[in-house]
Every structure is written in C-alpha cells, then in structure tokens.
C-alpha cells in the first residue's frame, strides 16, 4: 500500500476517521491524502445565492476545516488534500482512481431504518462500486 485516501465529512466524526486512517498510513509507510466532498445533491438556496455559489462557499469552509484537522491529527506529516464538489460516493471513487490510491479509508455513521433510507450510505455505495480495497471506520457512538 503506497497511497491511502482518507475521506472525511465536516462532522464531529472526521477526527476519528482521520486519526485511524493516519495510524494505518504510518504503519504502512504510505502517502496520505485527505478528501472532503461538498454534497451538491442536497444544496438548497434562498434565491439570493445560486447552488454553485453556495457550493463554493462551503468548499472554502471545508478547506479551513481540513487545515485545522491536519494540524491536530497529522501535525508535521505531509498530507495531500482534496476538497471537491459532487455526489460524495462518486467523487470519492473518482479521486481515488485519479490520484492512484491503493486504499480508501472512510467512516460510517451506522444509520439504519428510515434515516438510512432517507440519507443513504456513502460508505455502502463506495464499497459496492469500488475496485480498490476499502477500510471502514465505524463512528457510531
């Protein structure tokens, strides 16, 4: 394993996923990149802003969040970063392919029932469609 792509959202579980992915990367002496995706499928605006403008604003916020996460978790370790827009599972798979990742690391909230039906599972879709090994970190409390 030479390259590990760690996909995180902007939620409270991002640190847990990043920390576990980083530990794995250190053990394998792998190059690491962090990916956050602006989910454009759920963006709604009030009319003053276009969905594209809103996505760009969120993307800038995610970049700031990534920098804070990198300082906290990765400290002085070199980490690549990606902040992209689109359907999260598709973006994760595309970035993994384009970057040449050998492994994808991401978390799952472990939702079931109606929340799972309504929100879907990015992790499940990545596992289903990925041609690369995928390492899932459970983040359910």
VMD Tcl script that draws the C-alpha trace (Angstrom):
set ca {
  {0.00 0.00 0.00}
  {1.68 3.12 -1.22}
  {-1.22 5.63 -1.21}
  {-4.13 5.93 1.20}
  {-7.07 8.25 0.55}
  {-8.92 9.22 3.73}
  {-12.41 10.57 3.03}
  {-13.97 12.62 5.81}
  {-17.07 14.72 6.13}
  {-17.18 18.01 8.02}
  {-18.84 16.44 11.04}
  {-17.72 15.51 14.53}
  {-16.52 12.05 13.44}
  {-13.94 13.38 10.96}
  {-11.19 13.40 13.57}
  {-11.77 9.74 14.48}
  {-11.68 8.65 10.83}
  {-8.61 10.79 10.07}
  {-6.75 9.52 13.15}
  {-7.42 5.87 12.33}
  {-6.51 6.37 8.67}
  {-3.33 8.19 9.66}
  {-2.27 5.42 12.06}
  {-2.78 2.87 9.30}
  {-0.84 5.04 6.86}
  {2.08 5.40 9.26}
  {2.23 1.64 9.82}
  {2.27 1.03 6.07}
  {4.63 3.96 5.39}
  {2.10 5.19 2.83}
  {1.48 8.54 1.23}
  {-1.74 10.01 2.62}
  {-4.35 12.35 1.19}
  {-7.42 13.75 2.89}
  {-10.65 14.23 0.90}
  {-13.77 16.16 1.84}
  {-16.74 16.39 -0.53}
  {-19.34 19.15 -0.78}
  {-22.54 17.17 -1.41}
  {-24.17 19.14 -4.20}
  {-27.21 16.85 -4.24}
  {-28.56 18.40 -1.04}
  {-27.89 22.11 -1.62}
  {-30.86 24.43 -1.47}
  {-30.66 28.21 -1.59}
  {-32.96 31.08 -0.74}
  {-32.66 32.60 -4.21}
  {-30.03 35.22 -3.36}
  {-27.28 32.71 -3.99}
  {-27.03 30.08 -6.70}
  {-26.35 26.46 -5.70}
  {-22.93 26.79 -7.38}
  {-22.05 29.85 -5.31}
  {-23.22 28.11 -2.14}
  {-21.11 25.05 -3.03}
  {-18.06 27.28 -3.48}
  {-18.65 28.93 -0.09}
  {-18.98 25.54 1.59}
  {-15.87 24.33 -0.24}
  {-13.87 27.23 1.25}
  {-15.20 26.39 4.73}
  {-14.23 22.73 4.24}
  {-10.70 23.79 3.26}
  {-10.40 25.66 6.56}
  {-11.76 22.66 8.47}
  {-9.27 20.38 6.72}
  {-6.37 22.63 7.71}
  {-7.46 22.53 11.34}
  {-7.83 18.74 11.18}
  {-4.41 18.36 9.58}
  {-2.77 20.48 12.28}
  {-4.48 18.48 15.01}
  {-4.17 14.92 13.67}
  {-1.33 14.86 11.16}
  {0.86 17.54 12.76}
  {4.14 17.65 10.78}
  {3.35 14.74 8.47}
  {2.95 15.63 4.79}
  {-0.67 15.16 3.72}
  {-2.26 15.83 0.35}
  {-5.68 17.47 0.34}
  {-8.72 17.42 -1.89}
  {-11.94 19.36 -1.45}
  {-14.31 18.53 -4.27}
  {-17.97 19.06 -5.19}
  {-20.50 16.43 -6.33}
  {-22.12 13.20 -5.18}
  {-19.87 12.04 -2.33}
  {-19.52 8.37 -3.29}
  {-18.81 9.23 -6.94}
  {-16.25 11.88 -6.01}
  {-14.50 9.53 -3.57}
  {-14.22 6.84 -6.24}
  {-13.07 9.32 -8.92}
  {-10.43 10.96 -6.72}
  {-9.17 7.54 -5.57}
  {-8.81 6.47 -9.20}
  {-7.24 9.71 -10.46}
  {-4.84 10.03 -7.52}
  {-3.91 6.35 -7.74}
  {-4.97 5.38 -4.22}
  {-4.28 1.81 -3.16}
  {-6.75 2.00 -0.27}
  {-9.77 4.14 0.61}
  {-10.47 4.87 4.28}
  {-13.82 6.33 5.34}
  {-16.25 6.27 8.21}
  {-19.79 5.10 8.55}
  {-22.39 6.55 10.89}
  {-24.12 3.17 11.15}
  {-27.59 4.53 10.40}
  {-30.40 2.04 9.99}
  {-34.07 2.15 9.19}
  {-35.64 5.39 7.97}
  {-32.51 7.57 8.45}
  {-30.53 5.12 6.28}
  {-33.30 5.03 3.70}
  {-33.53 8.83 3.54}
  {-29.84 9.67 3.71}
  {-28.35 6.59 2.10}
  {-24.91 5.40 2.95}
  {-21.87 6.83 1.25}
  {-19.72 4.05 2.70}
  {-22.06 1.38 1.37}
  {-22.04 2.89 -2.13}
  {-18.25 3.20 -2.11}
  {-17.88 -0.44 -1.09}
  {-20.34 -1.56 -3.75}
  {-18.74 0.34 -6.61}
  {-15.05 0.48 -5.68}
  {-12.40 -1.55 -7.42}
  {-10.00 -0.64 -4.61}
  {-9.81 -2.07 -1.09}
  {-11.88 -0.03 1.34}
  {-11.30 0.29 5.09}
  {-14.40 1.37 7.04}
  {-14.19 3.05 10.44}
  {-17.41 2.73 12.49}
  {-18.20 6.12 14.04}
  {-21.47 5.27 15.79}
  {-21.19 6.25 19.48}
}
mol new
graphics top color blue
foreach p $ca { graphics top sphere $p radius 0.5 }
foreach p [lrange $ca 0 end-1] q [lrange $ca 1 end] { graphics top cylinder $p $q radius 0.2 }
display resetview
